[in-house]
């Protein structure tokens, strides 16, 4: 039997491209992705080559990177003949494991998986080799602690460095039981009756912690603190606790997107003997000072690791977290800073000019950044010294320009494998010190992945949940970094949060309007479903991104822009769920935007504002109709077309004409407005550019759920009419006209042919 599937190595190398199918023979390996349901294929020789590279890498003593660096190796891999030695080991750690079935062995399930919208076939599903090794270590420790504590260092090294380690008879029997649980999803008899401890929780009200102040350094510092806690500091803290207290770094099942799950042995305790959930809450409090966190723990049977029970236990723990969040009393800190020196506790915080001045006692007055906590220190600023509280002080140190330079360099390195013309990073990297350094007009962009809840529910084992968390996180971060670096090679933007499915950044308005469609498109491509079949098939949508863009001057209130972006995101997500006239779903990601000006009477409640301030009732042939002075939200493709349309329109007409079209729509009845719009376009002063204007208008497809009415002033949807020219006017000052080319383009020739 032969089957058409997508080559897995090509997907790794080019995740942001529409991939072609390849024919795999009877002895080639095939499997299904647990998140997207895509069927991937790979030659057995290539699989063996990459697996051997990963095993050699582990034997050389690299176990730490295996669980700390959880990113998918996007940009690496390539065809099966790739000889890039530097990429083979990371790709090998991401290999599907256990070894996938051959095409002949998988035939019954491939037939089911090839159906449109079919569910994943469990015998075909595979997760990563690196995750298997980590969870093998975690379960071995959690289920057999404290019997193995005294020799854990040697056991841990053996379990990591060899896929088939040499162990004593008793430990070898224990390992076979753990591997049987991981490979089959069933609890063997030798493990029945054993228990472990699930600890789950995370930071709550994250956005409130980020945007407590409009100071960009403190905002970026808060983001960095939380990111560091999830990805580095937690592991260092666990290492310090040690196996004697019941902790090992592999116990972190997943950490990201604001949530952390650990599998610990019974009896695990903190430094002072406190329960693990309280110890982790204390860690978060000492580092962030004011970020709210909630963790809970529960003793569970080993059966909680299986597909039958894991989802129920996760739902139960989520309920407990909400209860903990609601019942946890506020934590009050003393006036003196009792946390360790940040330059020692956080490696990226070297000595900086942001140090306490004088004795760190109450200085009087409130913090000049958050405006409600008591000031404890003074720090140097461009305009002199400023009073600052303990929480803002921690974030100011972490968000310093020196540390931000290293972060931006990592952003560039993440994007570099996918750029068409890779080159050196900008030198020097100059992080923006304030919003005004980003640009005169900025965009606060807030994005969120659609259909995520349903996808999370489908991840019914710890291995799948770990794979899901890392895949979505890697795809979102890489798509955002690449798109922003393309638009702003000088790295003049602020990536505030890229945690799991959340995306939150600030960029110049021009860069954001161009980058957002690219981010949405790339994430869609990276997470598409490629079903297998006897003939090449078509990819299907799984998860998409909805985005809200709040545009405004850089001296606008950052909090106002952020709250507006949140409302716009809700509007875009609501539009994504909307059904078309024939019951079809809105395809691809969605975008909504709003340009906040001093003259706009907007103060929140987006839906109410658009209904009362940007809509009006009218009558046509004695039939009541509703006029809307906007056409938003848009799908990703329609938004990209709108931005391109505005740029081209700036070459053939002026803003005054667009403003007159908007005024006509607002102040005149339908017949009058249509007549006046025709007059504007066909008056003698427009004779030179009229044909180009009409050509652009005719070639602008209407948004997905609307139709042109006479192709001039209104888009229609049943008894609702939408004026796209208000959207054009809002973007007019933020979009650049494309550069003029020498000679006639195909489009210009078409226009001239129409004139003749």
TORMAR-695361 format. One line per 5 residues: number of its first residue (from 1); their letters; for each residue z, y, x of C-alpha. Coordinates in Angstrom, 3 decimals, m for minus. Layout:
N
NUM	a	Z:Y:X  ...
END
This chain:
756
1	xxxxx	0.000:0.000:0.000  m0.688:3.570:1.102  0.963:6.736:m0.149  0.398:10.463:0.170  3.485:12.433:1.191
6	xxxxx	4.375:15.525:3.214  5.042:14.949:6.934  8.719:15.724:7.506  8.123:17.104:11.002  5.583:19.567:9.616
11	xxxxx	8.090:20.737:6.989  10.666:21.373:9.730  8.136:23.231:11.878  6.603:25.297:9.056  9.147:25.522:6.215
16	xxxxx	7.667:28.784:4.887  4.136:27.503:4.357  2.511:25.544:1.555  2.213:22.138:3.197  m0.618:19.660:2.958
21	xxxxx	m0.285:15.968:2.190  m0.793:13.176:4.700  m1.658:9.538:4.071  1.038:7.119:5.247  0.406:3.423:5.789
26	xxxxx	2.396:0.372:4.675  4.688:0.357:7.742  5.397:4.087:7.859  8.774:5.417:6.718  9.244:7.368:3.468
31	xxxxx	12.302:8.880:1.797  13.386:11.546:m0.691  15.184:14.795:0.037  18.507:14.814:m1.905  18.197:18.507:m2.796
36	xxxxx	14.543:19.185:m3.625  13.432:15.636:m4.412  10.476:15.980:m2.014  9.012:12.744:m0.627  8.668:12.946:3.140
41	xxxxx	6.917:10.562:5.490  7.125:9.748:9.192  5.681:7.196:11.599  8.188:4.634:12.886  7.412:5.402:16.529
46	xxxxx	8.150:9.089:15.998  11.406:8.245:14.220  12.525:6.032:17.106  11.624:8.705:19.661  13.688:11.434:18.017
51	xxxxx	16.605:9.090:17.290  16.726:8.030:20.937  16.685:11.697:21.992  19.658:12.446:19.749  21.608:9.452:21.059
56	xxxxx	20.937:10.460:24.673  22.066:13.997:23.863  25.346:12.737:22.384  26.000:10.411:25.323  25.602:13.388:27.635
61	xxxxx	28.727:14.886:26.075  27.584:17.272:23.301  29.676:16.255:20.260  31.065:19.747:19.640  27.674:21.283:18.829
66	xxxxx	26.917:18.359:16.523  29.388:19.523:13.916  29.744:23.256:14.682  25.992:24.007:14.564  25.101:22.682:11.122
71	xxxxx	21.807:24.538:10.719  18.582:22.730:9.962  16.313:22.908:13.038  13.631:24.963:11.272  10.847:26.034:13.601
76	xxxxx	11.172:22.867:15.686  9.544:19.485:15.357  5.829:19.757:14.699  3.504:16.774:14.689  4.590:13.307:15.712
81	xxxxx	2.991:13.820:19.097  5.201:16.755:19.998  6.603:16.507:23.534  8.846:19.576:23.473  11.960:18.059:25.090
86	xxxxx	14.131:21.002:24.092  13.589:20.353:20.386  13.837:16.568:20.214  17.642:16.297:20.204  18.305:18.851:17.402
91	xxxxx	15.509:17.302:15.358  16.962:13.865:16.029  20.362:14.955:14.672  18.586:16.033:11.456  16.730:12.723:11.033
96	xxxxx	17.130:10.893:7.720  19.808:8.240:7.988  20.272:5.310:7.422  16.788:4.350:8.520  14.368:4.981:5.613
101	xxxxx	12.384:2.256:3.893  8.774:1.530:4.740  6.068:2.352:2.210  5.795:m1.314:1.217  9.565:m1.662:0.769
106	xxxxx	9.810:1.558:m1.251  6.887:0.870:m3.613  8.902:0.364:m6.855  10.837:3.596:m6.420  7.872:5.599:m5.147
111	xxxxx	6.108:4.894:m8.397  9.012:6.465:m10.302  9.400:9.374:m7.849  5.720:10.325:m8.221  6.150:11.299:m11.876
116	xxxxx	6.267:15.097:m12.584  9.853:16.308:m12.759  11.240:12.827:m12.020  14.820:12.500:m10.808  15.547:11.399:m7.259
121	xxxxx	15.491:7.635:m6.756  18.782:6.683:m5.137  17.366:3.906:m2.855  14.992:6.486:m1.350  17.514:9.303:m0.798
126	xxxxx	18.605:9.988:2.769  20.810:12.607:4.435  21.117:13.594:8.091  22.055:11.441:11.072  24.435:14.131:12.354
131	xxxxx	26.279:14.271:9.017  26.651:10.494:9.025  28.263:10.585:12.468  30.623:13.400:11.525  31.801:11.798:8.289
136	xxxxx	32.206:8.478:10.095  34.665:10.200:12.416  36.371:12.110:9.574  36.917:9.030:7.379  38.052:6.880:10.292
141	xxxxx	40.736:9.452:11.101  41.750:10.273:7.526  42.058:6.667:6.328  43.743:5.189:9.411  46.076:8.007:10.428
146	xxxxx	48.698:7.741:11.947  47.799:4.275:13.329  45.074:5.770:15.545  46.739:9.082:16.443  48.030:8.113:19.892
151	xxxxx	44.541:7.153:21.120  42.474:9.471:18.968  40.908:11.442:21.839  39.281:8.314:23.267  38.311:6.930:19.850
156	xxxxx	36.778:10.216:18.777  34.672:10.410:21.943  33.438:6.838:21.460  32.555:7.413:17.807  30.517:10.481:18.676
161	xxxxx	28.811:9.333:21.856  27.381:6.032:20.631  25.782:5.021:17.353  27.123:1.492:17.927  30.291:2.141:19.961
166	xxxxx	32.233:m0.465:21.916  35.649:m0.827:20.247  38.482:m3.291:20.061  38.394:m5.952:17.314  40.715:m4.080:14.956
171	xxxxx	38.961:m0.717:15.368  35.540:m2.372:15.106  36.568:m3.867:11.753  37.795:m0.477:10.562  34.540:1.169:11.629
176	xxxxx	32.426:m1.403:9.785  34.388:m0.690:6.605  33.843:3.076:6.954  30.123:2.629:7.658  29.757:0.361:4.641
181	xxxxx	31.301:3.059:2.464  28.950:5.717:3.871  25.782:3.610:3.741  26.214:1.885:0.383  28.391:4.362:m1.511
186	xxxxx	30.702:1.502:m2.527  34.313:1.012:m1.431  34.707:m2.267:0.498  37.690:m4.465:m0.234  39.330:m3.602:3.073
191	xxxxx	39.596:0.088:2.102  40.768:m0.348:m1.454  44.216:1.081:m2.061  43.929:3.679:0.725  44.238:7.400:0.002
196	xxxxx	43.315:10.694:1.631  43.866:14.375:0.932  41.172:16.713:m0.419  41.781:20.389:0.383  39.416:22.886:m1.241
201	xxxxx	39.302:26.659:m1.633  37.922:29.848:m0.188  37.834:33.596:m0.387  37.689:35.153:m3.846  36.377:38.587:m4.833
206	xxxxx	34.381:38.708:m1.612  32.198:41.667:m2.587  35.260:43.825:m3.314  36.441:43.136:0.240  33.035:44.056:1.703
211	xxxxx	32.525:47.329:m0.143  36.084:48.610:m0.172  34.806:51.493:1.929  31.380:53.037:2.516  31.948:53.045:6.293
216	xxxxx	29.232:50.747:7.613  31.251:49.611:10.619  34.168:48.457:8.471  31.805:46.814:5.958  30.032:44.821:8.656
221	xxxxx	33.388:43.960:10.228  34.686:42.483:6.974  31.547:40.377:6.648  31.885:39.184:10.233  35.552:38.260:9.797
226	xxxxx	34.844:36.047:6.784  31.784:34.493:8.389  33.737:33.780:11.565  36.558:32.172:9.593  34.172:29.699:7.949
231	xxxxx	32.006:28.905:10.948  34.189:29.163:14.065  37.762:30.323:13.663  38.709:27.540:11.230  37.541:24.893:13.717
236	xxxxx	39.466:26.496:16.591  42.590:26.660:14.432  42.226:22.979:13.468  41.782:22.058:17.119  45.028:23.880:17.960
241	xxxxx	46.884:21.979:15.223  45.719:18.679:16.686  45.700:15.085:15.456  49.499:14.828:15.709  49.758:17.102:12.644
246	xxxxx	46.893:15.303:10.882  43.937:17.549:11.761  40.569:17.004:13.427  37.545:19.308:13.352  35.342:16.696:11.687
251	xxxxx	37.566:16.848:8.595  35.634:19.916:7.380  33.218:18.376:4.884  31.464:21.697:4.354  32.252:25.356:4.829
256	xxxxx	30.035:28.130:3.530  29.107:30.197:0.526  32.733:31.200:0.007  34.007:27.613:m0.335  35.516:25.106:2.121
261	xxxxx	36.259:21.415:1.549  38.339:19.273:3.921  39.182:15.562:3.894  42.556:15.122:5.629  44.972:12.220:6.065
266	xxxxx	48.089:12.127:3.926  50.923:14.016:5.574  48.786:16.697:7.234  50.874:19.824:7.847  50.618:23.294:9.360
271	xxxxx	52.336:24.647:12.456  55.632:25.146:10.609  55.419:21.981:8.523  53.907:23.747:5.497  51.292:22.033:3.279
276	xxxxx	47.691:22.423:4.544  46.526:24.635:1.666  49.296:27.174:2.371  48.598:27.024:6.098  44.914:27.882:5.538
281	xxxxx	45.784:30.709:3.136  48.107:32.095:5.806  45.305:31.920:8.390  42.960:33.881:6.106  45.668:36.436:5.394
286	xxxxx	46.581:37.007:9.042  42.965:37.590:10.044  41.606:39.554:7.075  44.921:41.147:5.941  43.683:41.926:2.415
291	xxxxx	40.911:39.422:1.532  42.155:37.232:m1.309  41.979:33.473:m0.792  43.021:30.456:m2.851  43.299:26.861:m1.599
296	xxxxx	44.598:23.717:m3.307  45.119:20.115:m2.205  45.334:16.795:m4.009  45.918:13.208:m2.941  42.918:11.103:m3.983
301	xxxxx	41.995:7.414:m3.676  39.206:6.481:m1.315  37.046:5.907:m4.415  36.902:9.717:m4.746  34.320:9.617:m1.944
306	xxxxx	31.861:7.670:m4.106  29.152:8.904:m6.444  31.064:7.689:m9.497  34.183:9.798:m8.894  33.354:12.619:m6.458
311	xxxxx	31.877:15.070:m9.053  34.918:14.696:m11.331  37.327:15.385:m8.484  35.354:18.483:m7.463  35.500:19.873:m10.997
316	xxxxx	39.221:19.187:m11.133  39.819:20.993:m7.823  37.740:23.971:m8.985  40.003:24.259:m12.047  43.041:24.135:m9.786
321	xxxxx	41.570:26.867:m7.564  41.137:29.189:m10.550  44.723:28.502:m11.581  45.903:29.215:m8.039  43.885:32.407:m7.911
326	xxxxx	45.395:33.655:m11.171  48.977:32.671:m10.373  49.214:33.518:m6.676  51.408:36.610:m6.192  50.126:39.450:m3.994
331	xxxxx	51.047:39.186:m0.326  52.901:42.154:1.139  52.677:42.745:4.873  55.209:44.597:6.989  54.318:47.990:8.395
336	xxxxx	54.115:46.653:11.930  51.112:44.572:12.935  52.537:41.088:13.333  49.193:39.374:13.899  48.174:38.382:17.446
341	xxxxx	46.035:40.786:19.434  42.507:40.522:18.044  40.969:40.660:21.524  42.622:37.264:22.164  42.361:35.612:18.761
346	xxxxx	38.680:36.445:18.228  36.415:35.846:21.209  33.882:38.468:20.160  36.545:41.208:20.105  36.797:42.391:23.674
351	xxxxx	38.723:45.535:24.574  37.270:48.445:22.612  38.012:52.142:22.064  39.414:51.287:18.630  43.020:50.806:19.715
356	xxxxx	46.300:51.949:18.164  47.376:55.378:19.334  51.091:55.653:19.844  53.744:53.519:18.234  52.242:51.555:15.306
361	xxxxx	54.664:52.860:12.721  53.879:54.621:9.456  51.909:57.759:10.292  52.163:59.293:6.873  49.432:59.605:4.290
366	xxxxx	46.856:57.062:3.224  44.040:55.409:5.133  41.013:57.719:5.412  38.647:54.792:4.803  40.005:52.807:1.843
371	xxxxx	42.079:55.778:0.537  44.904:53.725:m0.963  46.767:51.728:1.733  49.259:53.428:4.087  47.857:54.429:7.471
376	xxxxx	49.358:52.664:10.482  47.055:53.716:13.322  44.722:56.397:14.521  41.285:55.521:15.840  38.670:57.668:17.538
381	xxxxx	35.622:58.689:15.548  32.657:60.957:16.186  34.343:63.743:14.240  37.748:63.184:15.842  40.651:60.875:15.132
386	xxxxx	41.088:59.240:11.738  44.054:57.541:10.131  43.466:53.888:9.338  45.386:51.043:7.701  45.955:47.597:9.129
391	xxxxx	43.146:45.886:7.165  40.494:48.505:7.919  41.611:48.515:11.560  40.904:44.793:11.933  37.453:45.219:10.411
396	xxxxx	36.667:48.300:12.511  37.264:46.336:15.723  35.068:43.447:14.644  32.310:45.750:13.351  31.988:47.777:16.553
401	xxxxx	28.506:48.484:17.906  28.987:46.178:20.871  29.664:43.186:18.656  26.917:44.174:16.221  24.381:44.210:19.066
406	xxxxx	25.025:40.523:19.667  24.705:39.777:15.953  21.334:41.540:15.735  20.159:39.614:18.786  20.981:36.379:16.936
411	xxxxx	19.002:37.654:13.922  16.010:38.257:16.165  16.334:34.794:17.744  16.436:33.202:14.287  13.173:34.920:13.338
416	xxxxx	11.394:34.543:16.690  10.021:30.967:16.229  8.134:32.055:13.090  6.662:35.370:14.234  2.916:35.460:14.801
421	xxxxx	3.276:37.233:18.138  6.665:36.307:19.624  7.901:38.649:22.306  11.073:40.002:23.833  13.724:41.538:21.560
426	xxxxx	13.899:45.327:21.344  15.589:46.882:24.341  17.985:48.450:23.836  19.219:47.153:20.470  20.743:50.178:18.768
431	xxxxx	22.787:49.194:15.686  23.006:51.904:13.004  26.344:53.705:13.065  26.015:54.951:9.495  23.739:54.624:6.481
436	xxxxx	21.903:57.789:7.519  20.841:56.014:10.742  18.987:53.418:8.659  16.770:55.982:6.953  16.737:58.978:4.641
441	xxxxx	16.048:56.690:1.685  17.825:53.332:1.714  17.903:50.201:m0.408  20.972:48.109:m1.184  19.635:44.635:m1.911
446	xxxxx	21.628:41.916:m3.651  20.080:38.488:m4.192  21.194:35.198:m5.677  19.569:31.771:m5.983  18.634:30.647:m9.498
451	xxxxx	19.425:27.217:m10.915  22.078:26.704:m8.255  24.771:25.374:m10.593  22.542:22.572:m11.827  21.543:21.691:m8.275
456	xxxxx	25.188:21.579:m7.135  26.029:19.181:m9.967  23.314:16.835:m8.694  24.995:16.601:m5.271  27.368:13.829:m6.256
461	xxxxx	28.549:12.670:m2.814  30.075:14.529:0.157  26.992:13.740:2.266  24.654:15.262:m0.310  26.904:18.275:m0.833
466	xxxxx	27.028:18.927:2.898  23.253:18.591:3.168  22.738:20.898:0.185  25.090:23.579:1.550  23.464:23.636:4.972
471	xxxxx	19.870:23.498:3.689  20.227:26.409:1.252  22.220:28.412:3.799  19.649:27.861:6.573  16.649:28.569:4.340
476	xxxxx	18.164:31.786:2.936  19.254:33.135:6.316  16.002:32.310:8.103  13.805:33.729:5.324  15.822:36.962:5.251
481	xxxxx	15.957:37.399:9.032  12.237:36.749:9.487  11.172:39.081:6.680  13.422:41.938:7.842  12.450:41.602:11.507
486	xxxxx	8.768:41.724:10.488  9.272:44.991:8.601  11.756:46.545:11.030  11.068:45.393:14.607  13.682:47.903:15.786
491	xxxxx	16.327:45.966:13.760  17.422:49.053:11.793  19.110:47.237:8.940  22.484:45.786:7.995  22.766:42.146:6.978
496	xxxxx	26.147:42.247:5.293  26.275:38.764:3.772  24.093:35.666:4.022  26.546:33.064:2.746  25.096:30.074:0.937
501	xxxxx	23.026:31.341:m1.976  24.106:34.993:m1.651  22.038:37.667:0.074  23.356:41.186:0.573  21.785:43.701:2.961
506	xxxxx	20.975:47.371:3.463  17.630:48.550:4.850  15.354:51.533:4.600  13.683:51.743:1.204  10.214:51.249:2.693
511	xxxxx	11.225:48.146:4.652  13.153:46.612:1.751  10.304:47.003:m0.756  8.008:45.090:1.599  10.577:42.528:2.779
516	xxxxx	12.001:41.424:m0.584  8.815:39.721:m1.903  8.457:37.913:1.427  12.063:36.664:1.298  11.611:35.353:m2.243
521	xxxxx	8.304:33.680:m1.413  9.590:32.030:1.755  12.725:30.670:0.145  10.616:29.277:m2.689  8.301:27.520:m0.209
526	xxxxx	11.144:26.101:1.880  12.796:24.547:m1.186  9.737:23.327:m3.081  9.408:19.756:m4.319  6.521:17.714:m2.929
531	xxxxx	6.171:14.502:m4.981  4.533:11.452:m3.445  1.530:9.788:m5.022  m1.590:7.744:m4.504  m3.473:11.026:m4.238
536	xxxxx	m2.340:14.408:m2.865  m0.211:16.162:m5.459  0.915:19.696:m6.203  4.267:21.140:m5.195  6.838:22.079:m7.843
541	xxxxx	9.437:24.836:m8.046  13.092:23.842:m7.555  15.135:26.932:m6.685  14.066:30.574:m6.576  15.689:33.864:m5.672
546	xxxxx	16.365:36.786:m8.009  16.968:40.182:m6.436  18.321:43.562:m7.497  17.273:46.607:m5.443  19.231:49.844:m5.755
551	xxxxx	17.307:52.682:m4.077  18.702:56.067:m3.188  19.345:58.693:m0.547  21.464:57.565:2.392  24.165:60.089:1.464
556	xxxxx	24.575:58.450:m1.971  27.838:56.683:m2.716  27.530:53.213:m1.219  29.794:51.804:m3.916  27.533:53.222:m6.638
561	xxxxx	24.463:51.686:m5.015  26.200:48.339:m4.675  27.366:48.226:m8.300  23.861:49.188:m9.437  22.337:46.415:m7.309
566	xxxxx	24.693:43.920:m8.979  23.577:45.027:m12.442  19.924:44.882:m11.432  20.456:41.344:m10.129  21.882:40.293:m13.497
571	xxxxx	18.833:41.816:m15.195  16.462:39.948:m12.858  18.264:36.640:m13.444  18.159:37.161:m17.224  14.401:37.756:m16.979
576	xxxxx	14.044:34.518:m14.985  15.571:32.580:m17.892  13.268:34.219:m20.411  10.681:32.075:m22.185  7.033:33.077:m22.406
581	xxxxx	5.023:33.369:m25.663  4.210:29.645:m25.542  7.695:28.500:m24.495  6.916:28.353:m20.792  9.467:29.390:m18.157
586	xxxxx	9.015:32.400:m15.912  7.727:31.000:m12.644  8.815:32.151:m9.177  11.587:34.577:m8.262  12.228:37.886:m10.028
591	xxxxx	12.971:41.484:m9.004  14.481:44.498:m10.720  14.925:47.926:m9.138  16.215:51.415:m9.857  15.876:54.615:m7.846
596	xxxxx	19.105:56.577:m8.167  18.520:60.319:m8.016  20.845:63.179:m8.764  18.784:63.978:m11.860  19.124:60.466:m13.321
601	xxxxx	21.978:60.253:m15.856  22.885:56.708:m14.852  26.525:55.656:m14.585  26.400:51.905:m15.083  25.632:49.591:m18.010
606	xxxxx	21.977:49.102:m17.135  20.875:47.500:m20.402  22.457:50.225:m22.502  20.983:52.950:m20.261  17.462:51.583:m20.599
611	xxxxx	17.801:51.104:m24.324  19.206:54.576:m25.059  17.755:56.742:m22.283  14.504:54.999:m21.342  13.256:53.800:m24.745
616	xxxxx	12.126:55.435:m27.995  10.896:54.428:m31.430  7.471:55.360:m32.770  5.068:54.289:m35.497  1.483:53.151:m35.331
621	xxxxx	m0.442:52.586:m38.559  2.918:52.834:m40.365  4.256:49.904:m38.306  7.454:50.589:m36.314  7.078:49.972:m32.596
626	xxxxx	9.298:50.497:m29.594  8.245:52.392:m26.484  9.866:51.584:m23.122  9.403:53.929:m20.204  9.472:51.135:m17.650
631	xxxxx	7.953:47.663:m17.244  10.740:46.057:m15.219  11.863:43.404:m14.272  8.941:41.791:m12.427  8.158:38.404:m10.994
636	xxxxx	7.844:38.338:m7.221  4.026:38.358:m7.323  3.889:41.180:m9.867  6.357:43.249:m7.842  4.282:42.797:m4.698
641	xxxxx	1.158:43.849:m6.639  2.990:46.908:m7.970  4.020:48.043:m4.480  0.467:47.509:m3.183  m0.949:49.323:m6.231
646	xxxxx	1.247:52.369:m5.578  0.172:52.484:m1.932  m3.534:52.342:m2.787  m3.116:54.800:m5.663  m1.736:57.405:m3.258
651	xxxxx	m5.157:57.440:m1.576  m7.029:58.397:m4.746  m4.740:60.655:m6.778  m1.649:62.814:m6.641  1.899:62.448:m7.883
656	xxxxx	1.258:65.249:m10.377  m1.260:63.113:m12.281  1.193:60.210:m12.485  3.926:62.539:m13.690  1.636:63.904:m16.424
661	xxxxx	0.901:60.352:m17.608  4.652:59.687:m17.805  5.256:62.943:m19.705  2.529:62.064:m22.188  4.084:58.659:m22.838
666	xxxxx	7.518:60.188:m23.401  6.700:63.273:m25.468  3.634:62.340:m27.542  2.851:59.898:m30.306  0.673:56.935:m29.427
671	xxxxx	m2.677:58.357:m30.464  m1.949:61.714:m28.815  m0.709:60.074:m25.604  m3.756:57.818:m25.350  m6.108:60.760:m25.884
676	xxxxx	m4.282:62.920:m23.330  m4.287:60.104:m20.766  m8.048:59.731:m21.190  m8.441:63.492:m20.722  m6.425:63.386:m17.473
681	xxxxx	m8.590:60.654:m16.016  m11.984:61.965:m17.175  m11.526:65.676:m16.580  m13.906:67.276:m14.021  m11.240:67.644:m11.301
686	xxxxx	m10.925:63.837:m11.157  m14.670:63.245:m10.858  m14.567:62.469:m7.120  m11.793:59.842:m7.334  m12.198:58.688:m10.938
691	xxxxx	m14.171:55.530:m10.223  m11.697:54.429:m7.546  m8.771:55.114:m9.887  m10.322:53.067:m12.693  m11.267:50.311:m10.252
696	xxxxx	m7.651:50.019:m9.067  m6.405:49.976:m12.640  m8.852:47.287:m13.717  m7.910:45.083:m10.766  m4.176:45.344:m11.405
701	xxxxx	m3.228:42.265:m13.387  m0.580:42.822:m16.077  2.904:41.403:m15.481  3.385:37.781:m16.457  4.744:38.348:m19.972
706	xxxxx	2.752:41.467:m20.988  m0.830:42.543:m21.744  m2.742:45.758:m21.140  m3.411:47.949:m24.172  m6.721:49.701:m23.459
711	xxxxx	m5.865:49.345:m19.725  m4.721:52.938:m19.346  m1.240:53.863:m20.523  0.590:50.968:m22.124  1.455:47.314:m21.560
716	xxxxx	2.172:45.444:m24.798  4.388:42.553:m25.775  4.411:41.983:m29.538  5.724:45.250:m31.046  7.075:46.528:m27.720
721	xxxxx	5.053:48.841:m25.491  5.870:49.412:m21.800  4.701:52.279:m19.609  4.131:51.040:m16.063  3.522:54.591:m14.804
726	xxxxx	7.265:55.315:m14.777  7.699:52.443:m12.317  4.832:53.817:m10.244  6.384:57.298:m10.232  9.777:55.933:m9.202
731	xxxxx	8.273:54.202:m6.168  5.837:56.976:m5.260  7.928:58.606:m2.530  9.133:55.274:m1.125  5.814:53.494:m0.540
736	xxxxx	3.382:54.391:2.222  m0.363:54.501:1.642  m2.175:51.791:3.638  m3.977:53.052:6.765  m7.582:54.006:6.247
741	xxxxx	m10.131:51.717:7.862  m13.406:52.693:9.434  m16.446:51.533:7.479  m16.572:50.233:3.957  m14.375:47.333:2.954
746	xxxxx	m15.546:44.802:0.384  m13.467:46.620:m2.215  m15.042:49.988:m1.364  m18.524:48.482:m1.586  m17.677:47.100:m5.012
751	xxxxx	m16.544:50.561:m6.152  m19.753:52.187:m4.900  m21.831:49.534:m6.624  m20.001:50.368:m9.860  m20.703:54.087:m9.364
756	x	m24.409:53.423:m8.991
END
